[in-house]
Each structure stands twice: as structure tokens, then as C-alpha cells.
Amino acid sequence: MKKCSKSAHESLTELNITPLLDLAFVLLVIFIITTIPPIENKDLVLPTASKHQKDPPRKAWYISVQTDGQLFLNKETLPLEDLLPRLINLRTDDADLNVIVRGDGKAKYRQIRAVLDICQQANLAKVDLATEIAK
């Protein structure tokens, strides 16, 4: 009389080595990552760089919109109709013209939108809106 079947006896003698291989590969990767390769310090003569004078940063032009609709280009009062030709002249002088639009918090959005439309008509690439950080 047999105490165990043949299939049960065969499954006990086989050893599944897949988890052992996974563990070996993980350990190998950990050892490769954590070991520092030996680096010999060589005496090198590095070239010297010449000092290059940086170009001064471009000055930004400020367009200020007050609550009553009055416009200022930097500190100069300017009517809305004269803003477009003035911006076109500034852009032809400086192709990298930077304009910052500052609007009073109580100014109507229509006025600020009109200034932004004029900046778009003048093909200005760098137009920013100035805001304050909320306290």
C-alpha cells in the first residue's frame, strides 16, 4: 500500500528558483548602485575663460492705468489714442521691448483690456501684468 501518490512526491522534489533569481537580481542592482567606482584624480590644467561682459538688462516700460482712465507711459501722461504709435516707435527701436501694464485695483477692466489690445496691435511679444502679493 502506497502512502503518497507519485504526483505529490514529484512536486516536493522540484524547487522553484524564480523568487531566488529575483532576489539575486535585486541585490545585484543594489550593490551596483551603492558601490562607488574608483576614480583617480588626474592632474589637469583646465583652460581659463575670458571674462565676458554681460549685456545690461533691458529696461522695462511701464503703462499705468489709473481709476479715472488716465494713462502713463513710465511717468509721461499719454492719451489712449497716442499709445499705439508710441509703442510701435519703441518696438522699432528695440525689437525686444518689455512692457509691464500696471492697473489700479479700482480701474475698470475695460480700460486695461484696451491697453492690452493696443499692445497686441503693436506686436509686442513681452507684455506682463503687474500685481501685488496678497497679505
Buried (B, 14 or more C-beta within 10 A) or exposed (E): EEEEEEEEEEEEEEEEEEEEEEEEEEEEEEEEEEEEEEEEEEEEEEEEEEEEEEEEEEEEBBBBBBEEBBBBBEEEEBEBEEBBEBBBEBBEEEEEBBBBBBBBEEBBEEBBEBBBEBBEEBEBEEBEEEEEEEE
